[in-house]
Structure formats: structure tokens, C-alpha cells
């Protein structure tokens, strides 16, 4: 069965909807979970007519990504799941595919934002592109911002 799952997270609550599922399966399958956060490079901006240049703070963004993954890893460890966190810098699709290969993952588990039509055309679908580029199973969980908000409201009411 599956021994190592790569779980890409983009920092959104939609992406995190995959975590409860991973908690349910990782322990019984004795699966190692690799949490991945890809930090996309921000292009340097030169303001015309001035000496002002905005330059990406790569180290600060890496630290932010690590701090984002840390509590999720703690939650998984509390459930006796072996977990590792990784941060990569680059284009999300390429970095997810590369990370899965380098880690020897036999499963990629991720949420999809559930965009369709114009939204998918404008923003693309990372999940769909990853699915087309890997030769291992990809578990996709569809969730929208509205579904996440509804679920959060229900949990808050409890």
C-alpha cells in the first residue's frame, strides 16, 4: 500500500481540507507524510522615474512558510503520524512534481480549489497539472472557500 504521501499546501484554508483525511489514513497505514509549501518567486519591481526597487526577501518568505507548516506537523505528530516538512522555492507545479520524485512519494494528496470555467482559465489548476505530470496516484479533494466557511461556522457553533 502507500508508505509516503506528499501533501502540498498553499497556505489557504481550502488546501488544508486534505489534512483530516490524511490524519484518518496515515496512522493505520503507517504512512510517512511530507508536508510541502512552495514559495513562488516574486519578480523584482523597479519603479520608473525613481531609485526605488522592490526586491523579494527570500529568507523571510522561507521562514514564513516553515512557520506555516510547523503547527500542521505538530497536529499530525500528536496522532502518531511520521511527518516531515519541506519548503521549496519555484513554480508550484514543477516543485510539487520534483518534490514527489525526490521524496520517493507513492501518493500525492491535495485539495483543489474547485474553480471552473473562467476561474480555471485565469488561474489555472495546479492540481490538474500535477495529475497530468506524475505517474503515481494523486488523491484530489475538491473544496471551495464557501464550503470551508460553512464548515468553520458549524464547528464554531458547537
TIZA-34118 format. One record per residue (C-alpha): residue number from 0; x, y, z. Coordinates in nm, 3 decimals, m for minus. Each point is the difference from the previous one (the first is absolute). Example, Ala and Ser with C-alpha at 12.3 -4.5 7.8 and 13.67 -1.06 7.14 Angstrom:
<rs>
  nr      xx      yy      zz
   0   1.230  m0.450   0.780
   1   0.137   0.344  m0.066
</rs>
This chain:
<rs>
  nr      xx      yy      zz
   0   0.000   0.000   0.000
   1   0.107   0.361   0.033
   2   0.302   0.076   0.218
   3   0.084   0.365  m0.076
   4  m0.248   0.274  m0.087
   5   0.089   0.347  m0.120
   6  m0.252   0.261   0.116
   7   0.043   0.336  m0.176
   8  m0.152   0.295   0.187
   9  m0.031   0.350  m0.141
  10  m0.085   0.176   0.325
  11  m0.373   0.012  m0.065
  12  m0.275  m0.151   0.210
  13  m0.120  m0.180  m0.313
  14   0.336  m0.178  m0.036
  15  m0.013  m0.103   0.365
  16  m0.326  m0.194  m0.049
  17   0.215  m0.301  m0.093
  18   0.156  m0.016   0.350
  19  m0.288  m0.182   0.179
  20   0.001  m0.265  m0.272
  21   0.376  m0.045   0.034
  22  m0.043  m0.032   0.377
  23  m0.255  m0.278  m0.055
  24   0.215  m0.208  m0.234
  25   0.363   0.070   0.093
  26  m0.006  m0.164   0.343
  27  m0.170  m0.328  m0.097
  28   0.219  m0.032  m0.311
  29   0.319   0.096   0.189
  30   0.050   0.262  m0.268
  31   0.263   0.271   0.010
  32  m0.139   0.341  m0.093
  33   0.207   0.267  m0.167
  34  m0.155   0.345   0.027
  35   0.109   0.229  m0.281
  36  m0.033   0.374  m0.034
  37   0.118   0.152  m0.328
  38   0.096   0.366   0.014
  39  m0.042   0.163  m0.338
  40   0.269   0.254  m0.091
  41  m0.115   0.361  m0.011
  42   0.145   0.192  m0.292
  43   0.215   0.302   0.080
  44  m0.191   0.323  m0.054
  45   0.174   0.314  m0.117
  46  m0.204   0.317   0.043
  47   0.058   0.208  m0.309
  48   0.130   0.350   0.061
  49   0.133  m0.079   0.346
  50   0.279  m0.186   0.168
  51  m0.245  m0.229   0.177
  52   0.034  m0.374  m0.064
  53  m0.212  m0.262   0.176
  54   0.199  m0.318   0.051
  55  m0.143  m0.324   0.136
  56   0.117  m0.098   0.347
  57   0.060  m0.369  m0.075
  58   0.112  m0.093   0.351
  59  m0.300   0.164   0.170
  60  m0.241  m0.175  m0.236
  61   0.170  m0.336   0.067
  62  m0.030   0.054   0.374
  63  m0.368   0.095  m0.037
  64  m0.061  m0.321  m0.196
  65   0.175  m0.211   0.266
  66  m0.201   0.172   0.276
  67  m0.321  m0.073  m0.193
  68   0.082  m0.372  m0.026
  69   0.123  m0.044   0.359
  70  m0.340  m0.013   0.182
  71  m0.143  m0.232  m0.266
  72   0.295  m0.235   0.053
  73  m0.055   0.015   0.377
  74  m0.366  m0.094  m0.048
  75   0.100  m0.302  m0.210
  76   0.267  m0.108   0.251
  77  m0.257   0.012   0.282
  78  m0.184  m0.272  m0.193
  79   0.322  m0.207  m0.021
  80   0.055   0.081  m0.368
  81   0.356   0.021  m0.124
  82   0.029   0.338  m0.167
  83   0.260   0.213  m0.169
  84  m0.038   0.358  m0.121
  85   0.166   0.139  m0.310
  86   0.006   0.343  m0.156
  87   0.095   0.049  m0.362
  88   0.027   0.313  m0.212
  89  m0.120   0.005  m0.358
  90  m0.303  m0.067  m0.216
  91  m0.252  m0.210   0.200
  92  m0.072  m0.263  m0.264
  93   0.365  m0.067  m0.076
  94   0.101   0.001   0.366
  95  m0.280  m0.237   0.106
  96   0.090  m0.248  m0.274
  97   0.373   0.024   0.079
  98  m0.056  m0.029   0.376
  99  m0.214  m0.312  m0.048
 100   0.271  m0.165  m0.209
 101   0.284   0.101   0.232
 102  m0.188  m0.120   0.309
 103  m0.097  m0.331  m0.157
 104  m0.366   0.079   0.068
 105  m0.247  m0.262  m0.112
 106  m0.301   0.230   0.049
 107  m0.070   0.370  m0.034
 108  m0.297   0.119   0.203
 109  m0.126   0.351  m0.058
 110  m0.308   0.215  m0.011
 111  m0.117   0.178  m0.308
 112  m0.165   0.340   0.017
 113  m0.285  m0.124  m0.216
 114   0.022   0.281  m0.251
 115  m0.175  m0.045  m0.327
 116  m0.051   0.193  m0.320
 117   0.153   0.347   0.005
 118   0.167  m0.051   0.339
 119   0.188  m0.306  m0.123
 120   0.090   0.180  m0.323
 121   0.137   0.302   0.189
 122   0.172  m0.175   0.291
 123   0.058  m0.347  m0.142
 124  m0.020  m0.315   0.202
 125   0.312  m0.108   0.184
 126  m0.169  m0.325   0.100
 127  m0.096  m0.083  m0.358
 128   0.351   0.075  m0.129
 129   0.162  m0.213   0.273
 130  m0.239  m0.284  m0.081
 131   0.111   0.007  m0.365
 132   0.373   0.006   0.080
 133   0.048  m0.276   0.256
 134  m0.021  m0.375  m0.029
 135  m0.112  m0.060   0.360
 136  m0.354   0.024   0.137
 137  m0.127   0.349   0.078
 138  m0.281   0.026   0.251
 139  m0.195   0.320  m0.062
 140  m0.253   0.143   0.241
 141  m0.216   0.276  m0.146
 142  m0.085   0.287   0.232
 143  m0.108   0.358  m0.050
 144   0.039   0.304   0.224
 145  m0.376  m0.006   0.062
 146   0.010  m0.364   0.115
 147   0.292   0.073   0.232
 148  m0.181   0.302   0.148
 149  m0.317  m0.203   0.055
 150   0.196  m0.279   0.171
 151   0.184   0.251   0.221
 152  m0.329   0.165   0.102
 153  m0.145  m0.339   0.096
 154   0.303  m0.088   0.210
 155  m0.007   0.340   0.172
 156  m0.367  m0.052   0.089
 157   0.078  m0.326   0.182
</rs>
